[in-house]
Amino acid sequence: MRIPLFILSFFLFGAHALPAQRPAALRRAADKAFEAQSWEAALPLYEQFQQAQPGDLQVLTRIGICHFELGRGEKSAEYLGYVFNRTPEKGAPELYYAYARTLHHRAEFLKAANVYKQFLRAAPPGHPLRANVRDNLRRCLSGENARANEAVALLENLGDAVNTPGDEFAPLPSLQHPGRLYYSAARPGCQGGKRNDQGYEDEANGRWCSDIFFAERKPTGYAQGGALSPLINSARHEMALDFGRNGQILYYFRGFTPFDGEILADTATQKDEYALQPPAFDGPVRGENGETSLFFFNDQLLLFAANRPGGYGGLDIWSARLVNGAWSEPQNLGPVVNSAYDDTAPFLAPDGRTLFFSSNRLESIGGLDVFQTVYDDARMDWQPPVNYGLPVNSPADDAGFRLSAEGKYAWLASDRLDGYGKRDLYAIYYLSPQTDLITPSNPPLFADVPARAGNGGDRPRAFVLPALYYTDEKDLLRAENRAVLEQVQQALTTFPNAKLLLSVHTDGAVPLAFDLYYGIKKSEILADALVKAGVPAARIVLRSAGPYFPASRTVVGAEPYPAGDAYNRRIELRIVAPGETLPGSVLLERRPTPEAVTSGRAQEFDTWMTGLAYGVRFADTRQILDSPALDLLDIVQIESVPGSGAYTYLAGWKKNYTEAARLADELRKAGFPEAKVAPILDGIPIAKAEAVRLVKKYPDLAGYIRS
């Protein structure tokens, strides 16, 4: 067997110099360090074991994982690829996950996707990483279709004068010293030393505490400026958050762990010489609960990231206003900005309209990506966030975006492979200053728009209802979906003449009869939750729309694309008043599908749900309709009302009465004698009396009325 050079080198040159130990003792020590995630300690121990007893595939796997965690992508790929190529079809899930993750972070998206799929075939159903792998398959597709940000000229590592094998993060440009960049770092020399997850000193397995440092931009590059004074840096974790009062206040975090501490406000011009530490920030952010990523806009608006009740899943971005010297109760920025994943590190540009933040939602390339959204005054809500593109984003975690005052530069932290260590600081250079972002708009702040729009309580209300995505019935009522149902309830209260159309779209994974029936049953689960919350059942129409209107293709280039099913399994919520205009807006928001796999059928469904259409009712049942005729019809759906237990099967979807009447005749001849045309307005079935009232507005109803 041919031995790769990177393994042969152990025999020729030896591993890192370590005291001689028995192989069994080496292995135990290496495994202990590995389980403690002490990669620097585990790697030389495994290498020495490999020298003594070469060829252990698990050891080679763990050497590859250590290289990955230390940012050495090429080495990691060599080791893990070697083991992968010598592993049976269903090997250890640990190997597949590690190798796929390495390929993913090296931007080898298609290769990574294939190995992720092998993980899913090998891992047992209850494996804790299955959900993450399914998500990463979709992120690989996002990465394969990622586009360059045309405004960006270059993204550059700040170099080894700033970055180290440790962890540098949270860049914060100075407001008073041009060219100065503050940041946080956890690395050798920090005052807190090494501590474990409970905050206790642990030289063997602990991680370095973080301190606050600054660097200076020079004509030849960035130079290290040093650490802040011991009055700020201490034996605990410190992390710079933001400046206030034009740079006169430094807000920073201090805690025994990175997720449990307090937020302090160091005032440069007002110091109490007898105080042991600066005063705590008197605001709504709870550092002891892991709430972080503070951003102050003109000292009047506060944005931060938190996992609070009423959110949409993971970290969400919240805002609070300073009113009469006190901070208001935080408000969630809503489901357009926030997702079921982590949404964090907000930065509001000086225009008061453009929000940057980082998210690991499925539209990211890998981990956290920088997204951009702009506030829309007409909708009184944010536009759907857009991935900020390459090279700003990568398959790694990219967060902490900050724009310079003149709009020529920006900075972020990223743990992309082949940097100097864990996270490094990077500078973004724009082709030209981003003047549209640094010029205040009128009104100057997105949070002012609701107060200025309309006339007090008479102003139009705007709602955005994200589609709900599901895998099975168990996750229909998860927290983020319940949050959307609460918005539905608010919208129905705001618009008392409106109805809710709840449409379930399926993936066609089972025979059509079951697919449709499972869909209507899922709709009943959500409707039951709404009825229990006080929504009258008569105001809800349930529809099982089947697999006919996918948002994503499931075959791409003659190859199956199973990741598309995650976009297709969805429940869409529409608030409509058939034939009338609501005194406000309710927008349906689907998860954006990658352009390469987008299907136009979802938009076709929108067309059917707008204005007048016709279906043909051909069966009313209280059980499943298992008939071979279902597969012969172009489109079949089920309608119902919560609590009724009655299901109406409709065929076809026609835009004029003549075509619908022709289909009804065909169905009666095919053995459905009760088949009859049913008018549907804005997705809601209407009775004949209602059709008579609306015939002037919709003249095509005349044929239905005469029948």
C-alpha positions as CSV (number, residue, x, y, z in Angstrom):
1,M,0.0,0.0,0.0
2,R,1.3,3.4,-0.9
3,I,1.9,5.6,2.2
4,P,1.1,9.3,1.7
5,L,3.9,11.7,2.2
6,F,2.2,13.5,5.1
7,I,2.1,10.2,7.0
8,L,5.5,9.0,5.9
9,S,7.0,12.2,7.3
10,F,6.3,10.8,10.8
11,F,8.8,8.1,10.3
12,L,11.4,10.3,8.6
13,F,11.3,13.3,10.8
14,G,9.3,12.4,13.9
15,A,6.4,14.2,15.5
16,H,6.8,17.3,17.7
17,A,9.3,16.7,20.4
18,L,7.5,15.2,23.5
19,P,8.7,13.2,26.5
20,A,8.7,9.5,25.6
21,Q,5.6,7.8,26.8
22,R,4.0,4.4,26.2
23,P,1.5,4.4,23.3
24,A,-1.4,3.5,25.6
25,A,-0.6,6.4,27.9
26,L,-0.2,8.7,24.9
27,R,-3.6,7.7,23.5
28,R,-5.3,8.3,26.8
29,A,-3.8,11.7,27.2
30,A,-4.6,12.6,23.6
31,D,-8.2,11.5,23.9
32,K,-8.6,13.4,27.2
33,A,-7.3,16.6,25.6
34,F,-9.4,16.0,22.4
35,E,-12.6,15.6,24.5
36,A,-11.8,18.8,26.3
37,Q,-11.4,20.5,22.9
38,S,-7.8,21.4,23.7
39,W,-6.7,20.9,20.1
40,E,-3.2,22.3,20.6
41,A,-2.5,19.8,23.3
42,A,-4.2,16.8,21.6
43,L,-2.5,17.2,18.2
44,P,1.2,16.5,19.2
45,L,0.0,13.6,21.5
46,Y,-1.8,12.0,18.6
47,E,1.1,12.6,16.3
48,Q,3.5,10.9,18.7
49,F,1.1,8.0,19.0
50,Q,0.8,7.8,15.2
51,Q,4.6,7.6,15.0
52,A,4.7,4.7,17.5
53,Q,1.7,2.8,16.1
54,P,1.0,4.1,12.6
55,G,-2.2,3.5,10.7
56,D,-5.0,3.8,13.3
57,L,-7.8,5.4,11.3
58,Q,-9.5,6.9,14.3
59,V,-6.3,8.6,15.4
60,L,-5.8,9.9,11.8
61,T,-9.3,11.2,11.9
62,R,-8.7,13.0,15.1
63,I,-5.5,14.5,13.8
64,G,-7.4,15.8,10.8
65,I,-10.1,17.3,13.2
66,C,-7.4,19.0,15.3
67,H,-5.9,20.5,12.1
68,F,-9.3,21.8,11.2
69,E,-9.9,23.4,14.5
70,L,-6.5,25.0,14.4
71,G,-7.4,26.5,11.0
72,R,-5.2,24.3,8.9
73,G,-7.6,23.4,6.1
74,E,-5.1,21.7,3.7
75,K,-3.7,19.4,6.4
76,S,-7.2,18.6,7.7
77,A,-8.3,17.6,4.1
78,E,-5.2,15.5,3.6
79,Y,-5.7,13.4,6.8
80,L,-9.5,13.1,6.6
81,G,-9.4,12.4,2.9
82,Y,-6.9,9.7,3.4
83,V,-9.2,8.0,6.0
84,F,-12.3,8.7,3.9
85,N,-10.9,6.8,0.9
86,R,-10.1,3.8,3.1
87,T,-13.5,3.6,4.8
88,P,-16.4,1.3,3.9
89,E,-19.6,2.8,2.4
90,K,-21.1,3.1,5.9
91,G,-18.2,4.2,8.1
92,A,-18.1,6.3,11.3
93,P,-20.4,9.3,11.1
94,E,-17.7,11.3,13.0
95,L,-15.4,10.9,10.0
96,Y,-18.0,11.9,7.4
97,Y,-19.1,14.9,9.4
98,A,-15.5,16.1,10.0
99,Y,-14.5,15.6,6.3
100,A,-17.6,17.2,4.9
101,R,-17.1,20.2,7.2
102,T,-13.5,20.6,6.1
103,L,-14.5,20.4,2.4
104,H,-17.3,22.9,3.2
105,H,-15.0,25.4,4.8
106,R,-12.6,25.0,1.8
107,A,-15.5,26.1,-0.4
108,E,-15.6,22.7,-2.1
109,F,-19.3,22.8,-1.9
110,L,-20.4,19.9,-4.2
111,K,-17.8,17.5,-2.7
112,A,-18.9,18.5,0.8
113,A,-22.6,17.9,-0.1
114,N,-21.8,14.4,-1.3
115,V,-20.0,13.6,2.0
116,Y,-22.8,15.2,4.1
117,K,-25.2,12.8,2.3
118,Q,-22.9,9.9,3.2
119,F,-23.2,11.0,6.8
120,L,-27.0,10.9,6.6
121,R,-26.8,7.4,5.2
122,A,-24.5,6.2,8.0
123,A,-25.8,8.1,11.0
124,P,-28.6,6.5,13.1
125,P,-32.0,8.4,13.0
126,G,-31.5,10.0,16.4
127,H,-28.0,11.3,15.8
128,P,-27.7,14.8,17.2
129,L,-26.0,16.2,14.1
130,R,-28.6,15.1,11.5
131,A,-30.5,18.4,11.6
132,N,-27.2,20.4,11.3
133,V,-26.1,18.3,8.3
134,R,-29.5,18.8,6.5
135,D,-29.0,22.5,7.0
136,N,-25.5,22.4,5.8
137,L,-26.6,20.7,2.6
138,R,-28.7,23.7,1.8
139,R,-25.9,26.1,2.8
140,C,-23.6,24.2,0.3
141,L,-26.1,25.0,-2.4
142,S,-26.1,28.7,-1.3
143,G,-22.3,28.6,-1.4
144,E,-22.3,27.1,-4.9
145,N,-24.5,29.9,-6.1
146,A,-22.9,32.7,-4.1
147,R,-22.1,35.9,-6.0
148,A,-19.4,38.5,-5.6
149,N,-20.3,41.8,-4.0
150,E,-19.5,44.2,-6.9
151,A,-18.9,47.2,-4.5
152,V,-16.0,45.4,-2.7
153,A,-12.5,45.7,-4.1
154,L,-10.7,43.5,-1.6
155,L,-10.9,41.7,1.7
156,E,-7.6,41.5,3.5
157,N,-6.4,39.8,6.8
158,L,-5.0,42.5,9.1
159,G,-1.8,40.5,9.4
160,D,0.2,39.0,12.2
161,A,0.9,42.3,13.9
162,V,-2.8,42.1,15.0
163,N,-3.9,38.5,14.5
164,T,-2.4,35.6,16.4
165,P,-3.0,31.8,16.8
166,G,-5.5,33.0,19.5
167,D,-9.0,34.5,18.9
168,E,-9.4,38.1,17.7
169,F,-13.0,39.4,17.3
170,A,-15.5,42.2,17.7
171,P,-13.7,45.0,15.7
172,L,-14.7,48.5,16.8
173,P,-13.4,51.6,14.9
174,S,-12.5,54.5,17.1
175,L,-14.7,57.6,16.8
176,Q,-12.0,60.0,18.0
177,H,-8.8,58.5,16.6
178,P,-8.8,58.0,12.8
179,G,-7.1,54.8,11.9
180,R,-7.5,53.2,15.3
181,L,-9.4,50.0,15.6
182,Y,-10.3,48.5,19.0
183,Y,-11.0,44.8,19.2
184,S,-11.2,41.9,21.7
185,A,-8.9,38.9,21.8
186,A,-8.6,35.7,23.8
187,R,-4.9,34.7,23.5
188,P,-1.7,34.2,25.5
189,G,-0.9,37.1,27.7
190,C,-4.5,38.1,28.5
191,Q,-4.9,39.0,32.2
192,G,-7.5,36.3,33.1
193,G,-5.3,33.5,32.0
194,K,-7.0,30.2,31.1
195,R,-10.4,29.4,32.6
196,N,-13.0,26.6,32.1
197,D,-16.6,27.0,31.2
198,Q,-17.5,27.7,34.9
199,G,-15.0,30.6,35.0
200,Y,-12.4,28.9,37.2
201,E,-8.7,28.9,36.4
202,D,-7.8,25.7,34.4
203,E,-4.3,25.8,33.0
204,A,-4.6,22.3,31.5
205,N,-7.9,22.4,29.7
206,G,-9.2,26.0,30.1
207,R,-9.4,28.7,27.4
208,W,-7.8,32.1,27.4
209,C,-9.9,34.9,28.8
210,S,-10.4,37.9,26.5
211,D,-9.1,41.4,26.9
212,I,-9.6,44.6,24.9
213,F,-6.8,45.8,22.6
214,F,-6.3,48.4,19.9
215,A,-4.4,48.5,16.6
216,E,-3.3,51.4,14.4
217,R,-3.6,51.6,10.6
218,K,-0.2,52.7,9.2
219,P,0.8,53.3,5.6
220,T,2.6,49.9,5.7
221,G,-0.4,48.1,7.3
222,Y,-1.8,47.6,10.7
223,A,0.4,47.8,13.8
224,Q,-0.4,46.5,17.3
225,G,-1.2,49.3,19.7
226,G,-1.4,47.3,22.8
227,A,-4.0,46.4,25.5
228,L,-6.2,48.7,27.3
229,S,-5.4,49.6,30.9
230,P,-5.9,47.2,33.9
231,L,-8.7,49.5,34.9
232,I,-10.7,47.9,32.1
233,N,-8.9,44.6,31.4
234,S,-9.1,42.3,34.4
235,A,-8.9,38.7,35.4
236,R,-12.3,38.1,33.8
237,H,-13.5,38.2,30.2
238,E,-13.7,41.7,28.7
239,M,-15.2,42.4,25.3
240,A,-15.6,45.8,23.6
241,L,-19.2,46.4,22.5
242,D,-19.7,50.0,21.2
243,F,-19.0,53.7,21.8
244,G,-21.5,56.3,23.0
245,R,-21.5,60.1,23.1
246,N,-19.3,60.3,20.1
247,G,-16.6,58.2,21.6
248,Q,-16.7,59.5,25.2
249,I,-18.2,56.2,26.5
250,L,-17.0,52.7,26.0
251,Y,-19.6,50.1,26.6
252,Y,-18.0,46.7,27.3
253,F,-18.8,43.3,28.7
254,R,-17.2,41.7,31.7
255,G,-17.9,38.3,33.1
256,F,-16.4,35.1,34.5
257,T,-17.6,33.4,31.3
258,P,-18.2,34.9,27.8
259,F,-22.0,34.3,28.3
260,D,-22.6,35.4,31.8
261,G,-21.6,38.8,33.1
262,E,-22.5,42.5,33.1
263,I,-22.3,45.4,30.7
264,L,-20.3,48.4,31.9
265,A,-20.0,52.0,30.7
266,D,-16.5,53.5,31.0
267,T,-16.7,57.3,30.7
268,A,-13.5,58.9,29.5
269,T,-14.2,62.3,30.9
270,Q,-15.9,61.4,34.2
271,K,-14.1,58.9,36.4
272,D,-14.6,58.1,40.0
273,E,-11.1,57.6,41.3
274,Y,-12.4,55.6,44.3
275,A,-14.5,53.2,42.2
276,L,-13.2,49.7,41.7
277,Q,-14.9,49.5,38.2
278,P,-17.0,51.7,35.9
279,P,-20.7,51.8,36.5
280,A,-23.0,49.2,35.0
281,F,-25.0,50.2,31.9
282,D,-28.5,51.2,33.1
283,G,-30.4,49.7,30.1
284,P,-32.6,46.8,29.0
285,V,-29.8,44.4,28.0
286,R,-29.1,41.5,30.3
287,G,-25.5,40.4,30.0
288,E,-26.1,37.7,32.6
289,N,-28.5,36.0,30.1
290,G,-26.0,36.0,27.3
291,E,-27.5,39.1,25.6
292,T,-24.8,40.9,23.6
293,S,-23.7,42.7,20.4
294,L,-24.9,46.1,21.5
295,F,-25.0,48.9,18.9
296,F,-26.0,52.5,19.8
297,F,-27.3,54.8,17.1
298,N,-27.0,58.5,18.0
299,D,-27.3,57.5,21.7
300,Q,-31.1,57.3,21.1
301,L,-31.6,53.8,19.7
302,L,-30.1,50.6,20.9
303,L,-29.9,47.3,18.9
304,F,-28.7,44.1,20.5
305,A,-28.9,40.3,20.1
306,A,-30.9,38.2,22.6
307,N,-32.7,34.9,22.9
308,R,-35.9,36.1,24.6
309,P,-39.4,34.8,24.8
310,G,-41.4,36.0,21.8
311,G,-38.5,35.6,19.5
312,Y,-38.3,33.4,16.4
313,G,-35.6,31.0,17.4
314,G,-31.9,31.3,18.4
315,L,-30.6,34.8,18.8
316,D,-32.8,37.6,17.5
317,I,-32.2,41.3,17.0
318,W,-34.1,43.6,19.3
319,S,-34.3,47.4,19.6
320,A,-35.1,49.9,22.4
321,R,-35.5,53.7,22.3
322,L,-34.3,56.2,24.9
323,V,-37.4,58.2,25.9
324,N,-37.2,60.9,28.6
325,G,-34.0,59.5,29.9
326,A,-35.1,55.9,30.2
327,W,-34.9,53.0,27.8
328,S,-38.1,51.6,26.4
329,E,-39.2,47.9,26.6
330,P,-37.2,46.1,23.8
331,Q,-39.1,45.2,20.6
332,N,-38.2,42.4,18.3
333,L,-37.3,43.6,14.8
334,G,-39.7,41.0,13.4
335,P,-39.7,37.9,11.2
336,V,-38.3,39.6,8.1
337,V,-35.0,40.3,9.9
338,N,-35.0,37.5,12.4
339,S,-35.2,33.8,11.5
340,A,-35.3,30.4,13.2
341,Y,-31.5,30.5,13.4
342,D,-29.1,32.9,15.1
343,D,-29.3,36.6,14.0
344,T,-26.8,38.7,15.7
345,A,-24.1,41.5,15.5
346,P,-26.4,44.3,14.2
347,F,-24.9,47.5,12.7
348,L,-27.2,50.3,11.5
349,A,-25.6,52.5,8.9
350,P,-25.6,56.3,9.4
351,D,-28.5,56.6,6.9
352,G,-30.7,55.1,9.6
353,R,-32.2,52.8,7.0
354,T,-29.7,50.1,6.2
355,L,-29.1,47.3,8.7
356,F,-26.2,44.9,8.5
357,F,-26.2,41.8,10.7
358,S,-24.9,38.2,10.8
359,S,-27.0,35.1,10.5
360,N,-26.5,31.4,10.0
361,R,-29.9,31.0,8.3
362,L,-30.0,28.6,5.4
363,E,-29.2,31.4,2.9
364,S,-25.7,31.6,4.4
365,I,-22.7,30.1,2.7
366,G,-21.6,28.2,5.8
367,G,-21.8,29.6,9.3
368,L,-22.7,33.2,10.1
369,D,-22.8,35.4,7.1
370,V,-23.2,39.2,6.8
371,F,-26.7,40.1,5.5
372,Q,-28.0,43.5,4.5
373,T,-31.6,44.8,4.7
374,V,-33.2,48.2,4.0
375,Y,-36.2,49.6,5.8
376,D,-39.2,50.2,3.4
377,D,-41.3,53.1,4.5
378,A,-44.2,52.1,2.3
379,R,-44.5,48.7,3.9
380,M,-43.3,50.0,7.3
381,D,-41.1,47.0,7.5
382,W,-37.7,45.7,6.4
383,Q,-37.0,44.3,3.0
384,P,-36.0,40.6,2.8
385,P,-32.3,40.4,3.9
386,V,-29.8,39.8,1.1
387,N,-26.5,37.9,1.6
388,Y,-23.7,40.5,1.3
389,G,-21.8,38.2,-1.0
390,L,-18.2,37.2,-1.6
391,P,-15.5,37.9,-0.5
392,V,-17.0,39.4,2.6
393,N,-18.7,36.1,3.4
394,S,-17.2,32.7,3.5
395,P,-18.1,29.2,4.6
396,A,-16.8,30.2,8.1
397,D,-18.4,32.5,10.7
398,D,-18.3,36.1,9.4
399,A,-19.6,38.6,12.0
400,G,-19.0,41.9,13.7
401,F,-19.4,44.0,10.5
402,R,-18.6,47.7,11.1
403,L,-18.4,50.4,8.5
404,S,-15.9,53.3,8.7
405,A,-17.2,56.9,9.1
406,E,-16.1,57.9,5.6
407,G,-17.6,54.7,4.0
408,K,-14.2,53.6,2.5
409,Y,-13.6,50.6,4.7
410,A,-15.3,48.1,6.8
411,W,-14.1,45.4,9.2
412,L,-15.3,42.0,10.5
413,A,-14.0,38.9,12.3
414,S,-13.9,35.5,10.6
415,D,-12.6,32.1,11.5
416,R,-12.0,31.1,7.9
417,L,-9.4,28.4,7.3
418,D,-5.7,29.2,6.8
419,G,-5.9,32.4,8.9
420,Y,-3.5,32.9,11.8
421,G,-5.7,31.2,14.4
422,K,-9.3,30.9,15.5
423,R,-11.1,34.2,14.5
424,D,-9.0,36.8,12.7
425,L,-9.8,40.5,11.9
426,Y,-10.3,41.4,8.3
427,A,-10.5,44.8,6.5
428,I,-13.0,45.3,3.6
429,Y,-11.9,47.8,1.0
430,Y,-14.6,49.3,-1.2
431,L,-14.1,50.4,-4.8
432,S,-15.6,53.8,-3.9
433,P,-16.9,55.3,-0.7
434,Q,-20.4,54.0,0.2
435,T,-21.8,57.6,0.4
436,D,-25.4,56.4,0.3
437,L,-24.8,54.5,3.5
438,I,-23.1,57.3,5.4
439,T,-25.5,60.1,4.4
440,P,-28.3,60.5,6.9
441,S,-31.7,60.1,5.3
442,N,-35.0,62.0,6.0
443,P,-36.5,60.8,8.3
444,P,-33.1,59.9,9.8
445,L,-34.2,56.7,11.6
446,F,-36.2,53.7,10.7
447,A,-37.8,53.6,14.1
448,D,-39.4,57.0,13.5
449,V,-41.4,55.7,10.5
450,P,-44.4,54.1,12.3
451,A,-44.9,57.2,14.4
452,R,-44.9,59.5,11.3
453,A,-46.9,57.4,8.9
454,G,-50.6,58.1,8.7
455,N,-52.6,59.9,11.4
456,G,-52.1,58.3,14.8
457,G,-54.3,55.3,15.4
458,D,-55.8,55.6,11.9
459,R,-52.6,54.8,10.1
460,P,-52.6,51.6,7.9
461,R,-51.2,48.5,9.7
462,A,-48.6,46.3,8.0
463,F,-48.0,42.7,8.7
464,V,-45.4,40.2,7.2
465,L,-46.3,36.6,7.7
466,P,-43.4,34.2,7.0
467,A,-44.3,30.8,5.6
468,L,-44.0,28.0,8.1
469,Y,-41.7,25.2,7.3
470,Y,-42.0,21.7,8.6
471,T,-40.4,18.2,8.6
472,D,-43.3,16.4,10.3
473,E,-46.2,17.1,12.6
474,K,-44.0,17.3,15.6
475,D,-42.4,20.6,14.6
476,L,-45.5,22.4,13.4
477,L,-46.0,24.2,16.7
478,R,-42.4,24.9,17.5
479,A,-41.6,28.3,19.1
480,E,-40.9,30.3,15.9
481,N,-44.1,29.0,14.3
482,R,-46.2,29.9,17.4
483,A,-44.7,33.4,17.1
484,V,-46.1,33.7,13.6
485,L,-49.5,32.4,14.7
486,E,-49.5,35.2,17.3
487,Q,-49.0,37.7,14.4
488,V,-51.9,36.0,12.5
489,Q,-54.1,36.5,15.5
490,Q,-53.1,40.2,15.7
491,A,-53.8,40.7,12.0
492,L,-57.2,39.1,12.3
493,T,-58.0,41.4,15.2
494,T,-56.8,44.4,13.2
495,F,-58.9,43.5,10.2
496,P,-62.2,42.2,11.6
497,N,-63.7,41.6,8.2
498,A,-60.8,39.4,6.9
499,K,-60.4,35.7,6.9
500,L,-57.3,33.5,7.2
501,L,-56.5,31.1,4.3
502,L,-54.1,28.4,5.6
503,S,-52.6,26.4,2.8
504,V,-50.4,23.4,3.3
505,H,-47.9,22.5,0.5
506,T,-46.4,19.0,0.5
507,D,-43.4,17.3,-1.1
508,G,-45.2,14.4,-2.9
509,A,-43.1,11.8,-1.0
510,V,-46.1,9.5,-0.6
511,P,-49.0,8.6,-2.9
512,L,-51.2,11.5,-3.7
513,A,-54.3,10.4,-1.6
514,F,-52.1,10.2,1.5
515,D,-50.2,13.4,0.6
516,L,-53.3,15.5,0.4
517,Y,-54.8,13.9,3.5
518,Y,-51.7,14.4,5.6
519,G,-51.7,18.1,4.4
520,I,-55.2,18.8,5.6
521,K,-54.4,17.1,8.9
522,K,-51.4,19.4,9.4
523,S,-53.6,22.4,8.7
524,E,-56.0,21.3,11.4
525,I,-53.2,21.2,14.0
526,L,-52.3,24.8,13.4
527,A,-56.0,25.9,13.1
528,D,-56.7,24.2,16.4
529,A,-54.0,26.3,18.1
530,L,-55.5,29.5,16.7
531,V,-59.1,28.5,17.7
532,K,-57.8,27.8,21.3
533,A,-56.2,31.3,21.2
534,G,-59.6,32.9,20.5
535,V,-59.8,33.0,16.7
536,P,-63.3,32.0,15.5
537,A,-63.2,28.8,13.4
538,A,-65.5,30.5,10.9
539,R,-62.8,32.9,10.0
540,I,-60.3,30.2,9.0
541,V,-60.3,28.3,5.7
542,L,-58.0,25.3,5.4
543,R,-56.5,24.1,2.2
544,S,-54.3,21.1,1.4
545,A,-52.6,22.3,-1.8
546,G,-50.6,19.1,-2.4
547,P,-47.3,18.9,-4.2
548,Y,-48.3,20.9,-7.3
549,F,-46.8,24.3,-6.4
550,P,-43.2,23.7,-5.3
551,A,-40.9,26.7,-4.5
552,S,-37.8,24.7,-5.5
553,R,-37.0,22.1,-8.1
554,T,-36.1,18.7,-6.8
555,V,-34.2,17.6,-9.9
556,V,-31.3,19.8,-11.2
557,G,-29.5,18.8,-14.4
558,A,-31.0,15.3,-14.4
559,E,-29.7,14.8,-10.8
560,P,-32.0,14.5,-7.8
561,Y,-31.9,17.5,-5.5
562,P,-33.5,16.4,-2.2
563,A,-32.6,19.7,-0.5
564,G,-35.4,21.3,-2.5
565,D,-38.0,19.5,-0.4
566,A,-37.2,21.8,2.6
567,Y,-38.4,24.8,0.6
568,N,-41.5,22.9,-0.7
569,R,-42.8,21.6,2.7
570,R,-44.4,24.8,3.8
571,I,-47.6,26.3,5.2
572,E,-48.6,29.7,3.8
573,L,-50.8,32.1,5.7
574,R,-52.9,34.7,3.9
575,I,-55.2,37.3,5.5
576,V,-57.8,38.3,2.9
577,A,-61.2,40.0,2.6
578,P,-62.5,38.5,-0.6
579,G,-63.4,41.2,-3.1
580,E,-62.3,44.0,-0.8
581,T,-59.2,45.9,0.0
582,L,-57.7,45.7,3.5
583,P,-57.0,49.0,5.3
584,G,-53.4,47.9,5.5
585,S,-51.0,45.3,4.1
586,V,-50.4,41.6,4.9
587,L,-47.5,40.2,3.0
588,L,-46.7,36.5,2.6
589,E,-42.9,35.8,2.9
590,R,-41.4,32.6,1.6
591,R,-37.8,31.5,2.4
592,P,-35.7,32.7,-0.6
593,T,-34.7,29.8,-2.8
594,P,-31.3,29.8,-4.6
595,E,-31.8,31.1,-8.1
596,A,-30.5,27.9,-9.8
597,V,-33.3,25.8,-8.3
598,T,-36.2,28.2,-8.1
599,S,-39.5,26.9,-9.4
600,G,-42.1,29.2,-10.9
601,R,-44.9,27.1,-9.6
602,A,-45.1,28.9,-6.2
603,Q,-45.7,32.2,-8.0
604,E,-48.4,30.4,-10.1
605,F,-50.1,29.5,-6.8
606,D,-50.0,33.2,-5.9
607,T,-51.8,33.9,-9.2
608,W,-54.6,31.4,-8.4
609,M,-54.9,32.9,-4.9
610,T,-55.5,36.4,-6.3
611,G,-58.8,37.5,-7.8
612,L,-61.5,35.1,-9.1
613,A,-60.9,31.5,-9.9
614,Y,-62.9,28.2,-10.1
615,G,-62.4,24.7,-8.9
616,V,-64.7,21.7,-9.3
617,R,-66.0,20.1,-6.1
618,F,-66.3,16.4,-6.9
619,A,-66.4,14.7,-3.5
620,D,-67.4,15.5,0.1
621,T,-66.0,13.0,2.7
622,R,-65.2,12.6,6.3
623,Q,-62.4,10.2,5.6
624,I,-59.5,9.9,3.2
625,L,-60.6,9.6,-0.5
626,D,-58.3,6.8,-1.8
627,S,-59.3,6.8,-5.5
628,P,-57.1,6.1,-8.6
629,A,-58.9,9.0,-10.2
630,L,-56.9,11.4,-8.1
631,D,-53.7,10.7,-10.1
632,L,-55.5,11.3,-13.4
633,L,-56.5,14.9,-12.5
634,D,-54.3,17.9,-13.2
635,I,-54.7,19.5,-9.8
636,V,-56.5,18.2,-6.7
637,Q,-56.9,20.0,-3.4
638,I,-58.8,19.6,-0.2
639,E,-60.8,22.3,1.6
640,S,-62.1,22.3,5.1
641,V,-63.1,24.4,8.1
642,P,-61.6,23.9,11.6
643,G,-63.6,21.5,13.7
644,S,-65.9,20.4,11.0
645,G,-64.3,17.0,10.2
646,A,-65.6,17.5,6.6
647,Y,-63.3,17.5,3.6
648,T,-64.2,18.8,0.2
649,Y,-62.1,17.6,-2.8
650,L,-61.6,20.1,-5.6
651,A,-60.2,19.4,-9.0
652,G,-58.6,21.8,-11.4
653,W,-58.0,25.5,-11.0
654,K,-59.5,27.5,-13.8
655,K,-59.6,31.3,-14.4
656,N,-63.0,31.3,-16.2
657,Y,-66.3,29.6,-15.6
658,T,-66.5,27.9,-19.1
659,E,-63.4,25.9,-18.5
660,A,-64.5,24.9,-15.1
661,A,-67.9,23.8,-16.3
662,R,-66.3,21.7,-19.0
663,L,-64.1,20.0,-16.3
664,A,-67.2,19.4,-14.1
665,D,-68.9,17.6,-17.1
666,E,-65.8,15.4,-17.5
667,L,-65.8,14.5,-13.8
668,R,-69.5,13.6,-13.8
669,K,-68.9,11.2,-16.7
670,A,-65.9,9.7,-14.9
671,G,-68.1,8.6,-12.0
672,F,-68.4,11.7,-9.8
673,P,-72.1,12.6,-10.3
674,E,-72.0,15.4,-7.7
675,A,-69.3,17.3,-9.4
676,K,-70.1,21.0,-9.6
677,V,-68.3,24.3,-10.2
678,A,-67.2,26.2,-7.1
679,P,-66.1,29.9,-7.4
680,I,-63.1,30.9,-5.3
681,L,-62.2,34.6,-4.6
682,D,-58.8,35.5,-3.3
683,G,-58.4,31.8,-2.3
684,I,-61.7,31.7,-0.3
685,P,-64.7,29.8,-1.5
686,I,-67.8,32.0,-1.9
687,A,-71.5,31.0,-1.9
688,K,-73.9,31.8,-4.7
689,A,-75.5,34.8,-2.8
690,E,-72.0,36.3,-2.5
691,A,-71.4,35.7,-6.2
692,V,-74.6,37.7,-7.0
693,R,-73.3,40.6,-4.9
694,L,-70.0,40.6,-6.7
695,V,-71.1,40.0,-10.3
696,K,-70.7,43.6,-11.4
697,K,-67.1,43.6,-10.2
698,Y,-66.4,40.1,-11.6
699,P,-68.7,39.7,-14.7
700,D,-67.5,36.1,-15.3
701,L,-69.6,35.1,-12.3
702,A,-72.7,35.5,-14.4
703,G,-72.3,32.1,-16.0
704,Y,-71.9,30.4,-12.6
705,I,-75.0,32.3,-11.3
706,R,-77.2,31.2,-14.3
707,S,-76.2,27.6,-13.8
